Amino acid sequence: MLIKYIRLIGAFIEAFWILWVRSPRLSREAKWAEIQAWSQRTLRGMGVTVHLPPEPDFSPMFDRPQLLVANHVSWLDVLIIQSLQPSIFVAKKEVRSWPVVGAIAQACEVVFVNRGSPSSARKMVRDVSEALAQGYRVTGFPEGTSTEGHAVRPFHANLFEAAIERAVDVHPMALRYVNDHTGEHCLVAAFVGEIGFVESLHKILSAPSITVRLSTGEALPSKGHTRKSLAQLSHLSVSAQLEALSATKH
């Protein structure tokens, strides 16, 4: 476990070097490529393995703007998706105050939202819409909270308004954390209940290894949809993907 902590400290130092020293001299594409590579290295250092579908449809970040949505189990979800599909993320406002991570999140242009505030939700939609207009991929977790990952809670519809406004596709994804030996559901990474970030981090680094299986669904065009209908279709896709992942033991 000690070596994982040492690796993580090194990853934090590297993140600050990339975001505050190198970033001003990098193109937009180069900056996000660095963030993606950093996320991959950090996951390896923490002992996290990601199993991908046979033919994942991963496009370059600036190939076309798109909204990516997924079920939410852990703060690790962000690193996992960032390592595969570099994105601007939507996160709860509390993340801003997390030690070290909050500063990194702000430098990565995270859109923070107070989920209990209608005005904050409206600002989130405007910020996401602007990011999409600039060609970014945006990733959000429409459940509005993290869960143990057994099932997918109903999706809040606000986030989908930005996709409709900018006429971009929605890409549903599912994540399932499993025991690498048995394929059974694993709760080590679940960020639920009263657990805080530091406690969760220690729990994750104490685990011998963590494995996550990831699935990608077909893109959903936003044209012709209301935000509620688009949220429902996305929820159906993520739920079906999670069920398929649950049926795969190895």
C-alpha positions in Angstrom: 0.0 0.0 0.0 2.9 2.4 0.8 4.2 2.2 -2.8 0.7 3.2 -4.0 0.7 6.2 -1.8 4.1 7.2 -3.1 3.0 6.7 -6.7 -0.1 8.9 -6.0 1.9 11.7 -4.5 4.1 11.5 -7.7 0.9 11.6 -9.8 -0.3 14.7 -8.0 3.0 16.5 -8.5 2.9 15.5 -12.2 -0.6 16.8 -12.5 0.4 20.2 -11.2 3.4 20.3 -13.6 1.1 19.5 -16.5 -1.7 21.8 -15.6 0.1 24.8 -14.3 3.5 24.7 -16.0 3.2 22.9 -19.3 -0.4 23.7 -20.1 0.0 27.4 -21.0 2.5 26.3 -23.8 0.4 23.5 -25.1 -2.4 23.5 -27.8 -5.8 22.5 -26.6 -5.5 19.1 -28.2 -2.0 18.5 -26.6 -3.3 19.5 -23.1 -6.1 17.0 -23.1 -3.9 14.3 -24.6 -1.5 14.9 -21.6 -4.5 14.7 -19.2 -5.6 11.4 -20.8 -2.1 9.9 -20.5 -1.8 11.1 -16.9 -5.1 9.5 -16.0 -3.9 6.2 -17.5 -0.7 6.3 -15.5 -2.4 7.2 -12.3 -4.9 4.3 -12.6 -2.0 1.9 -13.2 -0.2 3.3 -10.1 -3.3 2.8 -8.0 -3.7 -0.8 -9.2 -6.9 -0.1 -11.2 -7.5 -2.3 -14.3 -10.1 -1.3 -16.9 -11.7 -4.0 -19.1 -13.0 -2.6 -22.3 -15.6 -3.9 -24.8 -14.1 -5.7 -27.8 -14.5 -2.8 -30.2 -15.0 0.4 -28.2 -16.0 3.4 -30.4 -13.7 6.0 -29.0 -13.3 9.2 -31.0 -10.8 12.0 -30.6 -12.0 14.6 -28.1 -12.3 17.3 -30.7 -13.5 15.1 -33.5 -17.1 16.3 -32.7 -18.8 17.6 -29.6 -20.8 15.1 -27.7 -22.4 14.4 -24.4 -21.3 11.2 -22.6 -23.5 9.9 -19.7 -22.8 7.0 -17.3 -23.9 5.4 -14.1 -22.0 6.7 -11.1 -20.3 4.5 -8.5 -17.0 6.2 -7.5 -14.9 9.2 -7.9 -12.6 6.8 -9.8 -15.3 6.9 -12.6 -13.9 10.3 -13.6 -10.3 9.0 -13.9 -11.5 5.9 -15.8 -13.5 7.8 -18.4 -10.8 10.5 -18.6 -8.3 7.8 -19.5 -10.4 6.7 -22.4 -12.6 9.6 -23.5 -11.0 12.9 -22.4 -13.9 15.2 -21.3 -15.0 18.2 -19.4 -16.9 16.7 -16.4 -19.9 17.9 -14.5 -19.4 17.4 -10.7 -21.1 18.3 -7.5 -19.8 21.5 -5.9 -18.3 19.7 -2.9 -15.5 18.3 -5.1 -14.1 21.8 -5.4 -13.1 21.7 -1.7 -11.5 18.2 -1.8 -7.8 18.3 -0.9 -5.5 18.5 -4.1 -8.2 16.9 -6.2 -10.4 20.1 -6.1 -7.6 22.2 -7.5 -6.9 19.7 -10.3 -10.6 19.5 -11.1 -10.8 23.3 -11.5 -7.7 23.3 -13.8 -9.4 20.6 -15.9 -12.4 22.9 -16.4 -14.9 20.9 -14.4 -18.4 22.3 -14.4 -19.5 22.4 -10.7 -23.2 22.3 -9.8 -25.1 22.6 -6.6 -27.7 19.9 -7.2 -30.2 21.4 -4.8 -30.2 24.8 -6.4 -32.3 25.5 -9.5 -30.2 28.5 -10.4 -27.0 26.5 -10.2 -28.6 23.8 -12.4 -29.5 26.4 -15.0 -25.9 27.7 -14.9 -24.6 24.2 -15.4 -26.7 23.8 -18.5 -25.4 27.1 -19.9 -21.8 26.1 -19.1 -22.2 22.6 -20.7 -23.8 24.1 -23.7 -20.9 26.5 -24.1 -18.4 23.7 -23.8 -20.2 21.7 -26.5 -20.3 24.8 -28.7 -16.5 25.0 -28.4 -16.2 21.4 -29.6 -15.6 19.7 -26.3 -16.8 16.3 -25.1 -18.7 16.7 -21.9 -19.3 13.8 -19.4 -22.0 13.8 -16.7 -23.6 11.4 -14.2 -27.3 12.1 -14.5 -28.2 9.9 -11.5 -27.1 12.9 -9.5 -25.3 10.8 -6.9 -23.1 7.8 -6.6 -24.5 4.3 -5.8 -23.2 0.8 -5.1 -23.6 0.1 -8.8 -26.2 -2.7 -8.6 -28.7 -0.8 -10.6 -29.1 2.7 -12.3 -31.2 5.3 -10.6 -33.5 7.5 -12.6 -31.7 10.2 -14.6 -32.2 13.8 -14.0 -33.1 15.6 -17.2 -31.3 19.0 -16.9 -28.0 17.9 -18.4 -29.7 16.7 -21.6 -31.1 20.1 -22.3 -27.6 21.2 -23.4 -27.3 18.3 -25.8 -30.6 19.3 -27.4 -29.7 22.9 -27.6 -26.4 22.1 -29.4 -27.9 19.2 -31.4 -25.2 16.8 -30.3 -25.4 13.0 -29.8 -25.6 11.4 -26.4 -23.3 8.5 -25.7 -24.4 6.2 -22.9 -21.8 4.2 -21.0 -21.9 1.7 -18.0 -19.3 0.9 -15.4 -19.3 -2.1 -13.1 -16.6 -2.8 -10.5 -15.9 -6.5 -10.0 -13.6 -8.9 -8.2 -10.9 -9.7 -10.7 -10.8 -13.4 -9.7 -14.5 -14.2 -9.4 -16.2 -11.6 -11.6 -18.6 -10.8 -8.7 -19.7 -7.3 -7.9 -17.2 -5.4 -5.8 -18.0 -2.5 -3.4 -14.4 -1.4 -2.6 -14.6 1.7 -4.8 -18.2 2.6 -4.1 -18.4 6.2 -2.8 -21.7 6.0 -0.8 -23.0 6.7 2.6 -21.1 8.9 5.0 -17.6 8.0 3.6 -15.4 11.0 2.9 -12.9 11.4 0.1 -9.8 10.7 2.2 -11.3 7.6 3.7 -12.4 6.3 0.3 -8.9 7.0 -1.1 -7.4 4.9 1.7 -9.8 2.1 1.1 -9.1 2.0 -2.6 -5.3 2.1 -2.1 -5.5 -0.7 0.5 -7.2 -3.0 -1.9 -4.8 -5.5 -3.7 -6.4 -4.5 -7.0 -9.5 -3.0 -8.5 -11.1 -4.0 -11.7 -13.8 -2.1 -13.6 -15.7 -3.4 -16.7 -16.9 -0.7 -19.1 -19.5 -0.8 -21.8 -20.5 1.7 -24.5 -23.9 1.9 -26.1 -25.0 3.2 -29.4 -25.1 7.0 -29.8 -28.5 8.6 -29.3 -29.2 11.6 -31.6 -30.8 14.4 -29.6 -32.8 15.8 -32.5 -36.5 15.4 -32.1 -36.3 14.7 -28.3 -37.3 16.5 -25.2 -34.8 16.5 -22.4 -37.0 14.0 -20.5 -37.3 11.6 -23.4 -33.6 11.7 -24.1 -32.9 11.1 -20.4 -35.2 8.1 -20.4 -33.6 6.6 -23.5 -30.2 7.1 -22.0 -31.3 5.5 -18.8 -32.6 2.5 -20.6 -29.3 2.1 -22.5 -27.1 2.4 -19.4 -29.4 0.0 -17.5 -29.3 -2.6 -20.3 -25.5 -2.3 -20.5 -25.1 -2.7 -16.7 -27.3 -5.8 -16.8 -25.2 -7.3 -19.6 -22.0 -6.6 -17.6 -23.6 -8.2 -14.5 -24.3 -11.3 -16.5 -20.6 -11.6 -17.5 -18.7 -13.2 -14.7 -15.3 -13.5 -16.4 
